[in-house]
């Protein structure tokens, strides 16, 4: 049931689910289209010299990885920014771009990405930042270590020259010794010189090895460029189509959240099924919403527009009501609602009319002694009515004044003068006797009462009738109100025979497929309605072929069609002591 409830809510708000994503998607697309293109370029540098070492040690690797995090912060520092702006001769340039420095996990690499509105500018800034990091590192060309390394390189160059000269001299001495006989005295001198040169050569090579170790030793805090930044031809943003799609999805999520949240917070009934669940009684009619009228007589649409969908709804109510208690010959029924302005008076007036059209004798009693409506709908005088019948039981002529004949099969009892004690009158023994008398004379006895949750009048009258028809208004009556109404009626022993849901949307729930077909067929046969006819109806003009309702105040008057006459004077009430 919850799934169906939310599904119906989504169907009711389908326009929002369409317009919301569409509006946000179009807005996202337009905003993205107006943005300047953004280009990106990145440079990759390495911290340390592990790539140049055949067998790097673990300590060097750990130190280099930690130094990478330091260079990440340094790349985004103010000192580097000032150096880049000075190098490119563009003061304030880095305030217009976005710098993203991130280490490559588990490596000694550092990526520096630049996002700018110009592709060439992004590449230049990335390479300039890398150059500034090299300048600020210990291996930079202006550092003390760089000067020491330059001196060592000069010593290595000089020493290499000396070693080459010594090698040449040693080869020359070896040739001289080989060409000189052994007994010659100069051989001893040549051998002494050869040994001295070889000793010097060995010392030079040892020194050279030491110098090479100094130059190529473990240097973790160095930085060098691995991949320089290049100009990228295409922008990385914006993408209007993608932005529009994402904005549309966000709009859809917001619309869904709004609908679900509203449905969760909204406790009003929106379908007949919800009303049935709240009351626990069968659905007798689902009555579609009609245009609001300014005059009470226009509410009797079963007479004024007998082929309208609303009139068909009331005929459905009549049929379901007739078969709801088929074994009971006399039917007394209260029509009430949970709160005011839910259309109960309109429902009972049209129900009485449709019941009378089927040939059954119906009397409609306006028991709403606080805010009566029947005399306005049927255009009757409210000078005499139910209160007169209850307070003037000894007056035999009062019945002829209070019980008014509308059609050969329909009688209406207005409320009459407003009494000071409506609840006491409706719960009096005279009211009980009056109901018994009406049951002897009429097939249906219908009571229009005030709302259940407003006053106690319907609770006082309900136990004396066969049942209660509860009227609820779609999208207005709350579920808790229907539940409270049901509990209140059950407490006094009343029987709820069914519920009628009023003012429902004709397009909702699928309850009106037949009514819509019926109405469309009628509309196809009828001439087109013009604006002035609608204006006349809104002003309360009489509809074509309709006549004002009138009541017969003369007992025994001929009705002109041979219908049975009623002697309403026979309904005089006994005094309070009569049983």
C-alpha positions as CSV (number, residue, x, y, z in Angstrom):
1,X,0.0,0.0,0.0
2,X,2.9,2.4,0.8
3,X,4.4,1.7,-2.6
4,X,1.1,2.4,-4.3
5,X,0.7,5.6,-2.3
6,X,4.1,6.9,-3.3
7,X,3.6,5.8,-6.9
8,X,0.4,7.8,-7.1
9,X,2.1,10.8,-5.5
10,X,4.8,10.6,-8.2
11,X,2.1,10.4,-10.9
12,X,0.3,13.5,-9.4
13,X,3.6,15.4,-9.4
14,X,4.8,14.1,-12.8
15,X,4.9,17.7,-14.1
16,X,7.3,18.7,-11.4
17,X,9.5,15.6,-12.1
18,X,9.6,16.7,-15.8
19,X,9.9,20.4,-15.4
20,X,12.4,20.3,-12.5
21,X,15.2,18.3,-14.3
22,X,14.4,20.2,-17.5
23,X,14.8,23.6,-15.9
24,X,18.0,22.7,-14.0
25,X,19.5,21.0,-17.0
26,X,18.9,24.0,-19.3
27,X,20.2,26.3,-16.6
28,X,23.3,24.1,-16.1
29,X,23.9,24.0,-19.9
30,X,23.5,27.8,-20.3
31,X,25.8,28.6,-17.3
32,X,28.4,26.2,-18.5
33,X,28.3,27.6,-22.1
34,X,29.0,31.1,-20.8
35,X,32.2,30.0,-18.9
36,X,35.7,30.5,-20.4
37,X,37.5,27.4,-21.5
38,X,40.0,26.0,-19.0
39,X,43.3,24.3,-20.2
40,X,45.6,22.1,-18.1
41,X,49.2,21.2,-18.4
42,X,51.4,19.3,-16.0
43,X,55.1,18.7,-15.3
44,X,56.6,15.6,-13.6
45,X,59.7,15.9,-11.4
46,X,61.7,13.3,-9.4
47,X,63.1,13.9,-5.9
48,X,66.4,12.1,-5.3
49,X,68.8,10.1,-7.6
50,X,67.6,6.6,-7.1
51,X,67.1,6.2,-10.9
52,X,70.9,6.8,-11.4
53,X,71.9,4.3,-8.7
54,X,72.4,0.7,-9.5
55,X,71.7,-0.5,-6.0
56,X,69.8,2.3,-4.1
57,X,69.5,1.7,-0.4
58,X,66.1,1.7,1.5
59,X,67.0,4.8,3.6
60,X,67.4,6.9,0.4
61,X,64.0,5.7,-0.9
62,X,62.2,6.6,2.4
63,X,63.9,10.0,2.6
64,X,63.0,10.8,-1.0
65,X,59.3,9.9,-0.5
66,X,59.1,12.1,2.6
67,X,60.8,15.0,0.7
68,X,58.1,14.7,-2.0
69,X,55.5,15.9,0.5
70,X,57.7,18.8,1.4
71,X,58.0,19.8,-2.2
72,X,54.2,19.6,-2.7
73,X,53.8,22.4,-0.1
74,X,56.8,24.3,-1.5
75,X,55.3,24.2,-5.1
76,X,52.2,26.1,-3.8
77,X,54.1,28.5,-1.6
78,X,54.2,32.3,-2.0
79,X,58.0,32.3,-2.6
80,X,57.8,30.0,-5.5
81,X,54.9,32.0,-6.9
82,X,56.9,35.2,-6.8
83,X,59.8,33.5,-8.5
84,X,57.6,32.2,-11.3
85,X,56.0,35.6,-11.8
86,X,59.5,37.2,-11.9
87,X,60.8,34.5,-14.3
88,X,57.8,35.0,-16.7
89,X,57.7,38.8,-16.2
90,X,54.0,38.6,-15.3
91,X,53.2,40.1,-11.9
92,X,50.0,38.6,-10.3
93,X,49.8,35.8,-12.9
94,X,49.5,32.9,-10.4
95,X,46.4,34.6,-8.9
96,X,44.5,33.8,-12.1
97,X,45.4,30.1,-12.3
98,X,44.9,27.0,-10.2
99,X,47.9,25.0,-9.0
100,X,47.5,21.4,-8.1
101,X,50.6,19.6,-6.8
102,X,50.2,15.9,-5.9
103,X,52.7,13.1,-5.3
104,X,52.4,9.9,-7.2
105,X,51.7,7.2,-4.5
106,X,54.6,4.8,-3.7
107,X,57.0,6.6,-5.9
108,X,59.4,9.6,-5.7
109,X,57.5,11.4,-8.5
110,X,55.8,14.7,-8.1
111,X,53.1,16.0,-10.6
112,X,52.5,19.7,-10.8
113,X,49.3,20.6,-12.8
114,X,48.3,24.1,-13.8
115,X,44.7,25.0,-14.9
116,X,44.5,28.3,-16.8
117,X,42.4,30.0,-19.5
118,X,45.3,29.8,-22.0
119,X,47.0,26.5,-23.0
120,X,50.5,28.0,-23.6
121,X,50.3,29.9,-20.3
122,X,49.5,26.7,-18.4
123,X,52.5,24.9,-19.8
124,X,54.9,27.9,-19.2
125,X,53.8,28.2,-15.6
126,X,54.2,24.5,-14.9
127,X,57.7,24.4,-16.3
128,X,58.5,27.6,-14.4
129,X,57.4,26.1,-11.1
130,X,59.6,23.1,-11.7
131,X,62.5,25.4,-12.4
132,X,61.9,27.3,-9.2
133,X,61.9,24.1,-7.2
134,X,65.2,23.1,-8.7
135,X,66.6,26.5,-7.8
136,X,65.5,26.3,-4.2
137,X,66.7,22.7,-3.8
138,X,70.2,21.9,-2.5
139,X,71.1,20.7,-6.0
140,X,70.3,24.0,-7.5
141,X,72.9,25.9,-9.6
142,X,73.2,28.7,-6.9
143,X,73.5,26.4,-3.9
144,X,76.7,25.9,-1.9
145,X,76.6,22.2,-2.7
146,X,76.5,23.0,-6.4
147,X,79.6,25.1,-6.0
148,X,81.4,22.3,-4.2
149,X,80.4,19.8,-6.9
150,X,81.8,22.2,-9.5
151,X,85.1,22.3,-7.8
152,X,85.2,18.6,-7.5
153,X,84.4,18.3,-11.2
154,X,87.4,20.6,-11.9
155,X,89.7,18.5,-9.8
156,X,88.5,15.3,-11.5
157,X,89.2,16.9,-14.9
158,X,92.8,17.9,-13.8
159,X,93.4,14.6,-12.2
160,X,92.3,12.7,-15.3
161,X,94.9,14.7,-17.3
162,X,97.6,13.9,-14.9
163,X,96.8,10.2,-15.0
164,X,96.9,10.2,-18.8
165,X,100.3,11.9,-18.8
166,X,101.6,9.4,-16.2
167,X,100.4,6.5,-18.2
168,X,102.3,7.9,-21.2
169,X,105.5,8.3,-19.3
170,X,105.3,4.9,-17.7
171,X,104.9,3.3,-21.2
172,X,107.9,5.3,-22.4
173,X,110.0,4.1,-19.5
174,X,109.0,0.6,-20.1
175,X,110.2,0.8,-23.7
176,X,113.5,2.4,-22.7
177,X,114.1,-0.4,-20.2
178,X,113.3,-3.0,-22.7
179,X,115.7,-1.6,-25.3
180,X,118.6,-1.2,-22.8
181,X,120.7,-4.1,-21.8
182,X,120.5,-5.2,-18.2
183,X,124.2,-4.5,-17.3
184,X,123.9,-0.9,-18.3
185,X,124.1,1.5,-15.3
186,X,121.2,3.7,-16.6
187,X,118.7,0.7,-16.2
188,X,118.7,1.2,-12.5
189,X,117.6,4.8,-12.8
190,X,114.9,3.9,-15.3
191,X,113.5,1.3,-13.0
192,X,113.5,3.7,-10.1
193,X,111.6,6.3,-12.1
194,X,109.2,3.6,-13.3
195,X,108.4,2.5,-9.8
196,X,107.9,6.1,-8.7
197,X,105.5,6.9,-11.6
198,X,103.5,3.8,-10.9
199,X,103.2,4.7,-7.3
200,X,102.0,8.2,-8.2
201,X,99.6,6.7,-10.8
202,X,98.1,4.5,-8.1
203,X,97.6,7.4,-5.8
204,X,96.0,9.5,-8.5
205,X,93.5,6.7,-9.4
206,X,92.6,6.4,-5.7
207,X,92.0,10.1,-5.5
208,X,89.9,10.0,-8.6
209,X,87.8,7.2,-7.2
210,X,87.2,9.2,-4.1
211,X,86.2,12.3,-6.1
212,X,83.8,10.1,-8.2
213,X,82.2,8.8,-5.0
214,X,81.7,12.4,-3.8
215,X,80.0,13.4,-7.1
216,X,77.9,10.2,-7.5
217,X,77.3,9.5,-3.8
218,X,73.8,9.3,-2.1
219,X,72.0,12.6,-2.8
220,X,68.3,12.2,-1.7
221,X,67.5,15.9,-1.6
222,X,67.8,16.7,-5.3
223,X,65.1,17.4,-7.8
224,X,65.1,17.1,-11.6
225,X,62.5,17.2,-14.4
226,X,61.4,13.9,-15.8
227,X,58.6,15.0,-18.1
228,X,58.3,18.8,-19.0
229,X,54.9,20.4,-19.5
230,X,53.6,20.6,-23.0
231,X,50.8,22.6,-24.6
232,X,47.5,20.6,-24.6
233,X,45.3,21.3,-27.6
234,X,41.9,20.7,-26.0
235,X,40.3,22.3,-22.8
236,X,39.4,20.2,-19.8
237,X,36.3,22.3,-19.1
238,X,33.6,23.4,-19.5
239,X,31.5,20.7,-21.1
240,X,28.0,22.2,-21.5
241,X,26.3,19.0,-22.4
242,X,27.7,17.0,-19.5
243,X,27.0,19.9,-17.1
244,X,23.4,20.1,-18.3
245,X,22.9,16.3,-17.8
246,X,24.4,16.4,-14.3
247,X,22.3,19.5,-13.4
248,X,19.2,17.7,-14.7
249,X,20.0,14.6,-12.6
250,X,20.4,16.9,-9.5
251,X,17.1,18.6,-10.4
252,X,15.5,15.1,-10.6
253,X,16.9,14.1,-7.2
254,X,15.6,17.4,-5.7
255,X,12.2,16.9,-7.2
256,X,12.0,13.3,-6.0
257,X,13.0,14.4,-2.6
258,X,10.4,17.2,-2.5
259,X,7.6,14.8,-3.7
260,X,8.5,12.1,-1.2
261,X,9.0,14.5,1.6
262,X,5.7,16.3,0.8
263,X,3.9,13.0,0.6
264,X,5.4,11.9,3.9
265,X,4.3,15.1,5.7
266,X,0.9,15.3,3.9
267,X,-1.6,13.2,5.9
268,X,-4.6,14.0,3.7
269,X,-6.4,11.3,1.7
270,X,-5.7,11.4,-2.0
271,X,-7.4,8.2,-3.1
272,X,-10.5,6.3,-2.1
273,X,-8.2,3.4,-1.1
274,X,-6.6,5.5,1.6
275,X,-10.1,6.5,3.0
276,X,-11.2,2.9,3.1
277,X,-8.1,1.9,5.0
278,X,-8.6,4.7,7.5
279,X,-12.3,4.0,8.1
280,X,-12.4,0.2,7.6
281,X,-15.7,0.5,5.7
282,X,-16.5,-0.2,2.0
283,X,-16.3,2.5,-0.6
284,X,-19.7,3.4,-1.8
285,X,-18.8,6.2,-4.2
286,X,-15.9,8.2,-5.5
287,X,-17.4,11.5,-6.6
288,X,-15.4,13.7,-8.9
289,X,-14.7,17.3,-8.2
290,X,-17.1,19.8,-9.8
291,X,-16.6,23.5,-10.6
292,X,-17.3,25.7,-7.6
293,X,-20.7,27.3,-7.7
294,X,-21.8,30.5,-6.1
295,X,-25.4,29.6,-5.4
296,X,-26.7,26.6,-3.3
297,X,-29.3,25.4,-5.8
298,X,-26.6,24.7,-8.4
299,X,-25.3,22.0,-6.1
300,X,-28.1,19.7,-7.2
301,X,-26.4,18.5,-10.3
302,X,-28.4,15.3,-10.5
303,X,-31.3,17.4,-11.5
304,X,-29.6,20.2,-13.4
305,X,-27.1,18.0,-15.3
306,X,-28.3,14.4,-15.1
307,X,-25.8,13.2,-17.7
308,X,-22.8,14.7,-16.1
309,X,-20.0,12.5,-14.5
310,X,-21.0,13.8,-11.0
311,X,-24.6,12.7,-11.5
312,X,-23.3,9.3,-12.5
313,X,-21.3,9.2,-9.4
314,X,-24.3,9.8,-7.3
315,X,-26.3,7.1,-9.1
316,X,-23.4,4.7,-8.3
317,X,-23.8,5.7,-4.6
318,X,-27.5,5.0,-4.8
319,X,-27.0,1.6,-6.3
320,X,-24.3,0.6,-3.8
321,X,-26.4,1.9,-0.9
322,X,-29.4,0.0,-2.0
323,X,-27.5,-3.3,-2.0
324,X,-25.5,-2.5,1.2
325,X,-28.4,-3.7,3.4
326,X,-30.8,-5.5,1.1
327,X,-32.6,-7.4,3.9
328,X,-33.8,-4.3,5.7
329,X,-37.0,-2.9,4.4
330,X,-36.9,0.5,6.1
331,X,-33.6,2.4,5.8
332,X,-32.7,5.4,8.0
333,X,-29.3,6.9,7.2
334,X,-27.2,9.7,8.6
335,X,-24.8,11.4,6.2
336,X,-22.0,13.2,8.0
337,X,-18.3,14.1,7.7
338,X,-15.3,14.6,9.9
339,X,-15.0,18.4,9.4
340,X,-17.0,21.2,7.8
341,X,-17.0,22.1,4.1
342,X,-16.4,18.5,2.9
343,X,-19.6,18.5,0.8
344,X,-21.8,16.2,2.9
345,X,-24.9,18.4,2.3
346,X,-24.3,18.3,-1.5
347,X,-23.9,14.5,-1.3
348,X,-27.1,13.8,0.7
349,X,-29.2,16.2,-1.5
350,X,-28.1,14.5,-4.7
351,X,-28.4,11.1,-3.1
352,X,-32.0,11.9,-2.1
353,X,-32.8,13.0,-5.6
354,X,-31.4,9.9,-7.2
355,X,-33.2,7.6,-4.8
356,X,-36.5,9.4,-5.5
357,X,-35.9,9.0,-9.2
358,X,-35.8,5.3,-8.8
359,X,-39.4,5.4,-7.6
360,X,-38.6,5.0,-3.9
361,X,-40.3,7.3,-1.3
362,X,-37.6,9.5,0.2
363,X,-37.7,12.0,3.0
364,X,-34.7,14.2,3.5
365,X,-34.4,15.8,7.0
366,X,-32.0,18.7,7.7
367,X,-30.7,17.7,11.1
368,X,-27.9,20.2,11.0
369,X,-29.6,22.6,13.3
370,X,-26.5,24.8,13.6
371,X,-25.7,25.5,10.0
372,X,-28.6,24.2,7.8
373,X,-28.3,23.9,4.1
374,X,-31.2,21.9,2.7
375,X,-33.6,24.8,2.5
376,X,-31.0,26.7,0.4
377,X,-30.3,23.8,-2.0
378,X,-34.0,23.1,-2.6
379,X,-35.0,26.8,-2.4
380,X,-37.4,26.4,0.5
381,X,-38.5,28.5,3.4
382,X,-36.8,27.6,6.7
383,X,-39.5,29.2,8.9
384,X,-40.8,25.7,9.8
385,X,-38.9,22.5,10.0
386,X,-37.5,19.8,12.3
387,X,-37.3,21.9,15.4
388,X,-41.0,22.7,15.1
389,X,-41.8,19.0,14.8
390,X,-39.9,18.3,17.9
391,X,-41.1,21.2,20.0
392,X,-44.7,21.3,18.8
393,X,-45.7,17.7,18.9
394,X,-49.3,18.5,19.9
395,X,-49.9,20.7,16.9
396,X,-51.3,18.4,14.2
397,X,-51.1,21.1,11.5
398,X,-47.3,21.6,12.1
399,X,-46.5,18.6,10.0
400,X,-48.1,20.1,6.9
401,X,-45.9,23.2,7.3
402,X,-42.6,21.4,8.2
403,X,-42.7,18.5,5.7
404,X,-42.5,19.9,2.2
405,X,-43.1,17.8,-0.9
406,X,-40.6,18.4,-3.7
407,X,-41.5,15.7,-6.2
408,X,-44.0,12.9,-6.1
409,X,-41.4,10.7,-4.3
410,X,-39.3,13.2,-2.5
411,X,-40.0,15.2,0.7
412,X,-37.7,17.6,2.5
413,X,-37.9,18.7,6.2
414,X,-35.8,21.9,6.7
415,X,-34.1,22.5,10.0
416,X,-36.5,25.2,11.1
417,X,-35.6,27.9,13.7
418,X,-32.3,27.4,15.4
419,X,-32.8,26.0,18.9
420,X,-30.5,26.7,21.9
421,X,-30.0,22.9,22.6
422,X,-29.6,21.0,19.3
423,X,-28.0,17.9,20.9
424,X,-30.7,17.5,23.4
425,X,-33.4,17.7,20.8
426,X,-31.8,15.1,18.5
427,X,-31.3,12.7,21.4
428,X,-34.8,13.3,22.8
429,X,-37.6,10.7,22.9
430,X,-39.7,12.8,20.5
431,X,-36.8,12.4,17.9
432,X,-36.9,8.7,18.4
433,X,-40.7,8.6,17.9
434,X,-40.4,10.9,14.8
435,X,-37.9,8.5,13.2
436,X,-40.3,5.6,13.9
437,X,-43.1,7.5,12.2
438,X,-41.0,8.3,9.2
439,X,-40.0,4.7,8.9
440,X,-43.6,3.7,8.5
441,X,-44.3,6.1,5.7
442,X,-41.1,6.3,3.6
443,X,-38.6,3.9,2.0
444,X,-35.6,6.1,2.9
445,X,-35.1,8.4,5.8
446,X,-32.0,10.5,5.3
447,X,-30.5,12.9,7.9
448,X,-28.0,15.7,7.1
449,X,-26.1,16.2,10.4
450,X,-23.1,18.4,11.4
451,X,-19.6,17.1,11.2
452,X,-18.7,14.4,13.8
453,X,-15.5,16.0,15.1
454,X,-17.2,19.5,15.4
455,X,-20.2,18.9,17.6
456,X,-21.9,15.9,19.3
457,X,-25.2,16.2,17.3
458,X,-24.5,13.3,14.9
459,X,-23.3,11.1,17.8
460,X,-26.6,11.7,19.6
461,X,-28.7,10.8,16.5
462,X,-26.5,7.9,15.1
463,X,-27.6,5.1,17.5
464,X,-31.2,5.7,16.5
465,X,-30.6,5.0,12.7
466,X,-29.7,2.0,10.7
467,X,-26.3,3.4,9.7
468,X,-23.9,6.2,8.9
469,X,-22.5,7.3,5.5
470,X,-19.2,9.1,6.1
471,X,-18.2,11.7,3.5
472,X,-14.5,12.6,3.1
473,X,-13.0,15.2,0.8
474,X,-10.0,14.2,-1.4
475,X,-6.8,16.1,-0.7
476,X,-8.3,17.8,2.4
477,X,-9.5,15.3,4.9
478,X,-6.7,13.9,7.0
479,X,-6.4,10.2,7.7
480,X,-6.3,10.8,11.5
481,X,-9.6,12.7,11.3
482,X,-11.3,9.7,9.6
483,X,-9.9,7.4,12.2
484,X,-11.1,9.6,15.0
485,X,-14.5,9.9,13.4
486,X,-14.8,6.1,13.1
487,X,-13.8,5.7,16.8
488,X,-16.3,8.3,17.9
489,X,-19.2,6.7,16.0
490,X,-18.2,3.2,17.1
491,X,-18.2,4.4,20.7
492,X,-21.9,5.3,20.6
493,X,-22.8,2.1,18.8
494,X,-23.3,3.6,15.3
495,X,-22.7,1.4,12.3
496,X,-20.7,2.9,9.4
497,X,-22.1,1.3,6.3
498,X,-19.7,3.0,3.9
499,X,-17.7,6.0,2.9
500,X,-18.1,8.4,0.0
501,X,-15.0,10.3,-1.1
502,X,-15.9,13.6,-2.5
503,X,-14.2,16.2,-4.8
504,X,-11.7,13.8,-6.3
505,X,-9.6,14.7,-9.4
506,X,-11.2,13.2,-12.5
507,X,-7.8,12.2,-13.8
508,X,-6.7,10.3,-10.7
509,X,-6.9,6.7,-9.5
510,X,-8.6,5.2,-12.5
511,X,-12.0,5.3,-10.8
512,X,-13.5,7.5,-13.5
513,X,-12.8,5.7,-16.7
514,X,-16.5,5.1,-17.3
515,X,-17.5,8.5,-16.1
516,X,-14.9,10.1,-18.4
517,X,-16.1,8.1,-21.3
518,X,-19.7,8.9,-20.5
519,X,-18.9,12.6,-20.2
520,X,-16.8,12.7,-23.4
521,X,-19.6,11.0,-25.3
522,X,-22.1,13.6,-24.0
523,X,-19.7,16.4,-24.9
524,X,-19.3,15.1,-28.4
525,X,-23.1,15.2,-28.9
526,X,-23.6,18.6,-27.3
527,X,-22.8,21.9,-29.0
528,X,-19.6,23.6,-28.1
529,X,-19.7,25.7,-24.9
530,X,-18.8,29.3,-25.3
531,X,-17.2,31.6,-22.8
532,X,-20.4,33.5,-22.2
533,X,-22.3,30.3,-21.1
534,X,-19.6,29.6,-18.6
535,X,-19.8,33.2,-17.4
536,X,-23.6,32.9,-17.0
537,X,-23.3,29.7,-14.9
538,X,-20.6,31.3,-12.7
539,X,-23.1,34.2,-12.1
540,X,-25.8,31.7,-11.1
541,X,-27.9,31.8,-14.2
542,X,-30.5,29.0,-14.6
543,X,-29.3,26.2,-16.7
544,X,-31.3,25.3,-19.8
545,X,-34.3,23.1,-19.2
546,X,-34.0,23.6,-15.5
547,X,-36.7,25.0,-13.2
548,X,-36.4,26.3,-9.7
549,X,-37.3,23.7,-7.1
550,X,-40.6,24.4,-5.3
551,X,-42.3,22.6,-2.4
552,X,-46.0,21.9,-2.1
553,X,-47.3,23.3,1.1
554,X,-50.8,22.1,0.5
555,X,-51.6,18.5,1.6
556,X,-53.4,16.4,-0.8
557,X,-52.7,18.6,-3.8
558,X,-52.8,16.8,-7.1
559,X,-49.3,16.3,-8.6
560,X,-50.7,16.1,-12.1
561,X,-49.2,12.7,-13.0
562,X,-51.4,10.4,-11.1
563,X,-48.8,9.8,-8.4
564,X,-49.9,8.8,-4.9
565,X,-50.8,11.7,-2.6
566,X,-49.4,12.1,0.9
567,X,-51.4,13.2,3.9
568,X,-48.5,14.6,5.9
569,X,-50.9,15.7,8.7
570,X,-51.1,12.0,9.7
571,X,-47.5,12.4,11.1
572,X,-48.5,14.4,14.1
573,X,-46.3,13.4,17.1
574,X,-47.7,12.1,20.4
575,X,-46.7,13.8,23.6
576,X,-43.6,12.8,25.5
577,X,-45.4,10.2,27.5
578,X,-46.6,8.2,24.5
579,X,-44.7,4.9,23.9
